[in-house]
Amino acid sequence: MASHAKLGMLFLHALPLDGSMWAEQMHLLPGSTYAPTLYSWGDRIEEWAMAALKLVREDRLIVVGCSVGGSCALEVAAIAPDRVAAMVLIGTKAQHRPDSVLHASALTTIREKGLEESWNIFWGPLISDAARSQVISVAKRIALRQSPDEVSRGVTVFHTRPSRDQLLCKFPNPVIFVTGADDSAPDPTTQAALAQHGHLHVIPQCGHYVPMERPANLNSILSGVIAALQ
């Protein structure tokens, strides 16, 4: 049921990008939208979630996260379940099994080969082949303007996050899962089935970075979530 309390929208970015990845979504809830860059807020995802939550003035919020941003959205819901009216999780997996080898490999690659080569190995391939060249160029430019230390911190936050599948099972409000059809990272069907009120949207010809690759599709989904809650 919709509430009369003012609604805010919190966008949480993916690795190795920053808050500017949400440029095409910032108009959806004018004056009540937040898209911070997370790297400077600590080495734990709980710290990121606490800091992000402090930005939001509104009592009720829709938390939208992509990849590690989706994991941060789950932490926001763990900290303040009464404030989170809905979650939109893009390319996100609630369950986490630590992989120390992959974690160490990513950090070594960033340190020894730099961000551009790390982008080419880890993150660039997550974009669909169907994406426009301009989208790929903008995403890469955002990634390369981060510092190696910040991206390394983000990698550590991602690899040390807690598993939140139990939170997902108990969360009483809508959880909307969005995935690109070409994104091989999470299993969205299983994720949506875990949530009490889970809904799944699969975006065709799209990879991991849905907000940038297919903004119109995502904006339509988000507009529907806003309308249902206002």
C-alpha positions as CSV (number, residue, x, y, z in Angstrom):
1,M,0.0,0.0,0.0
2,A,1.3,3.4,-0.9
3,S,2.2,5.8,1.9
4,H,1.9,9.6,2.0
5,A,5.5,10.0,3.4
6,K,7.9,11.5,0.9
7,L,9.8,9.1,-1.2
8,G,13.5,9.2,-2.0
9,M,15.6,7.2,-4.5
10,L,19.1,6.0,-3.7
11,F,21.3,4.8,-6.6
12,L,24.4,2.7,-5.8
13,H,26.9,2.2,-8.5
14,A,28.8,-0.9,-9.9
15,L,32.5,-1.5,-10.1
16,P,34.6,0.1,-11.4
17,L,32.3,3.0,-12.1
18,D,31.0,5.9,-10.0
19,G,27.7,7.7,-9.3
20,S,27.7,9.3,-12.7
21,M,26.7,5.9,-14.3
22,W,23.1,6.9,-13.2
23,A,23.0,10.0,-15.4
24,E,20.0,8.7,-17.4
25,Q,18.0,8.0,-14.2
26,M,18.5,11.1,-12.2
27,H,15.3,12.8,-13.5
28,L,12.9,10.1,-12.3
29,L,12.3,11.6,-8.8
30,P,13.4,15.2,-9.0
31,G,14.8,16.7,-5.8
32,S,14.8,13.4,-4.0
33,T,17.5,11.4,-5.9
34,Y,20.9,10.5,-4.6
35,A,23.8,8.8,-6.6
36,P,26.9,8.9,-4.4
37,T,30.3,7.5,-5.3
38,L,31.1,4.9,-2.7
39,Y,34.8,4.2,-2.7
40,S,36.0,6.7,0.0
41,W,33.5,5.4,2.6
42,G,35.5,2.5,3.9
43,D,36.7,-1.0,3.4
44,R,33.5,-2.8,4.3
45,I,30.1,-2.8,2.5
46,E,28.4,-2.1,5.8
47,E,30.3,1.2,6.0
48,W,29.2,2.1,2.5
49,A,25.6,1.4,3.3
50,M,25.6,3.5,6.5
51,A,27.2,6.4,4.8
52,A,24.8,6.2,1.8
53,L,21.8,6.0,4.1
54,K,22.9,9.2,5.9
55,L,22.6,11.1,2.6
56,V,18.9,10.4,2.2
57,R,16.6,13.0,3.8
58,E,13.3,11.1,3.0
59,D,11.8,8.6,5.4
60,R,11.0,6.1,2.7
61,L,13.3,5.1,-0.1
62,I,13.7,3.0,-3.2
63,V,17.2,1.6,-3.2
64,V,18.6,0.8,-6.7
65,G,21.9,-1.0,-7.0
66,C,24.0,-2.4,-9.8
67,S,26.4,-5.3,-9.1
68,V,28.3,-4.4,-5.9
69,G,25.8,-1.5,-5.6
70,G,23.1,-4.1,-5.4
71,S,25.0,-5.8,-2.6
72,C,25.2,-2.4,-0.9
73,A,21.4,-2.0,-1.4
74,L,20.9,-5.2,0.5
75,E,23.0,-3.8,3.4
76,V,20.9,-0.7,3.4
77,A,17.8,-2.9,3.8
78,A,19.6,-4.8,6.6
79,I,20.4,-1.5,8.5
80,A,17.1,0.3,7.9
81,P,14.4,-2.2,6.9
82,D,11.6,0.1,7.9
83,R,12.8,2.8,5.5
84,V,13.3,0.7,2.4
85,A,10.0,0.6,0.5
86,A,11.4,-1.4,-2.4
87,M,14.7,-2.6,-3.8
88,V,15.8,-2.8,-7.4
89,L,18.8,-5.1,-7.8
90,I,20.6,-5.1,-11.2
91,G,23.1,-7.8,-11.9
92,T,23.2,-8.7,-8.2
93,K,23.5,-11.9,-6.3
94,A,22.5,-12.0,-2.7
95,Q,24.3,-15.1,-1.8
96,H,28.1,-14.8,-1.5
97,R,30.8,-17.5,-1.4
98,P,34.2,-15.9,-0.9
99,D,36.8,-16.5,-3.6
100,S,40.1,-15.5,-2.2
101,V,42.0,-16.5,-5.4
102,L,39.9,-14.3,-7.7
103,H,40.1,-11.5,-5.1
104,A,43.9,-11.6,-5.0
105,S,44.1,-11.9,-8.8
106,A,42.0,-8.8,-9.3
107,L,44.1,-6.8,-6.8
108,T,47.4,-8.0,-8.4
109,T,46.1,-7.1,-11.9
110,I,45.2,-3.6,-10.8
111,R,48.5,-3.1,-9.1
112,E,50.8,-4.5,-11.7
113,K,48.9,-3.9,-15.0
114,G,46.9,-0.8,-14.2
115,L,43.2,0.1,-14.5
116,E,43.0,0.0,-18.3
117,E,44.2,-3.5,-18.6
118,S,42.0,-4.5,-15.6
119,W,39.0,-3.0,-17.4
120,N,39.8,-5.0,-20.5
121,I,40.1,-8.2,-18.4
122,F,37.4,-8.0,-15.8
123,W,34.8,-5.4,-16.6
124,G,34.7,-4.5,-20.3
125,P,33.7,-8.0,-21.3
126,L,30.5,-7.6,-19.1
127,I,29.1,-5.2,-21.6
128,S,26.9,-6.7,-24.3
129,D,28.3,-6.8,-27.8
130,A,25.0,-5.1,-28.8
131,A,25.9,-2.0,-26.8
132,R,26.5,1.2,-28.7
133,S,30.2,2.2,-29.0
134,Q,29.4,5.5,-27.2
135,V,28.1,3.6,-24.2
136,I,31.3,1.5,-24.0
137,S,33.5,4.6,-24.4
138,V,31.7,6.5,-21.6
139,A,31.8,3.5,-19.2
140,K,35.5,3.0,-19.8
141,R,36.2,6.7,-19.4
142,I,34.3,6.7,-16.0
143,A,36.3,3.6,-14.9
144,L,39.7,5.1,-15.9
145,R,39.2,8.3,-14.0
146,Q,39.0,6.4,-10.7
147,S,42.2,5.9,-8.8
148,P,43.7,2.3,-8.6
149,D,43.5,2.5,-4.8
150,E,39.7,3.3,-4.9
151,V,38.9,0.5,-7.3
152,S,41.1,-1.9,-5.3
153,R,39.1,-0.9,-2.2
154,G,35.9,-1.6,-4.1
155,V,37.1,-5.0,-5.2
156,T,37.8,-5.8,-1.6
157,V,34.4,-4.6,-0.5
158,F,32.8,-6.8,-3.2
159,H,34.8,-9.9,-2.2
160,T,34.3,-9.5,1.6
161,R,30.6,-8.7,1.6
162,P,28.3,-10.9,3.7
163,S,25.8,-13.3,2.1
164,R,22.3,-11.8,2.2
165,D,20.1,-14.6,0.8
166,Q,18.3,-14.9,4.2
167,L,17.5,-11.2,4.2
168,L,16.2,-11.5,0.7
169,C,13.9,-14.3,1.8
170,K,12.5,-12.3,4.7
171,F,12.3,-8.8,3.2
172,P,8.5,-7.9,3.1
173,N,8.5,-5.3,0.3
174,P,8.9,-5.5,-3.4
175,V,12.3,-6.7,-4.8
176,I,12.7,-6.1,-8.5
177,F,15.5,-8.0,-10.2
178,V,16.8,-6.6,-13.4
179,T,19.3,-8.4,-15.6
180,G,20.7,-8.1,-19.1
181,A,20.0,-11.2,-21.2
182,D,23.7,-11.2,-22.1
183,D,24.9,-10.9,-18.5
184,S,26.3,-14.2,-17.3
185,A,27.2,-13.1,-13.8
186,P,24.2,-13.8,-11.4
187,D,21.3,-16.2,-11.8
188,P,18.3,-13.9,-11.8
189,T,15.6,-16.6,-11.9
190,T,16.9,-18.2,-8.7
191,Q,17.3,-14.8,-7.0
192,A,13.7,-13.6,-7.8
193,A,12.3,-16.9,-6.5
194,L,14.0,-16.3,-3.1
195,A,12.2,-13.0,-2.4
196,Q,8.7,-12.9,-1.0
197,H,7.6,-10.3,-3.5
198,G,10.2,-10.8,-6.2
199,H,9.8,-9.7,-9.8
200,L,12.2,-10.4,-12.6
201,H,12.9,-8.3,-15.7
202,V,15.3,-9.6,-18.4
203,I,16.5,-6.9,-20.8
204,P,17.3,-8.2,-24.3
205,Q,20.6,-7.3,-26.0
206,C,22.0,-6.0,-22.7
207,G,24.9,-6.9,-20.5
208,H,25.8,-6.1,-16.9
209,Y,25.5,-2.3,-16.9
210,V,21.8,-2.0,-17.6
211,P,21.5,1.7,-16.5
212,M,24.0,2.7,-19.2
213,E,23.3,0.0,-21.9
214,R,19.5,0.1,-21.9
215,P,18.4,3.2,-19.9
216,A,15.0,3.5,-21.4
217,N,14.1,-0.1,-20.4
218,L,15.3,0.5,-16.9
219,N,13.6,3.9,-16.6
220,S,10.3,2.3,-17.5
221,I,10.7,-0.3,-14.8
222,L,11.7,2.3,-12.2
223,S,8.8,4.6,-13.2
224,G,6.5,1.7,-12.4
225,V,8.0,1.1,-9.0
226,I,7.7,4.8,-8.2
227,A,4.1,5.0,-9.3
228,A,3.2,2.0,-7.2
229,L,4.6,3.6,-4.0
230,Q,3.4,7.2,-4.3
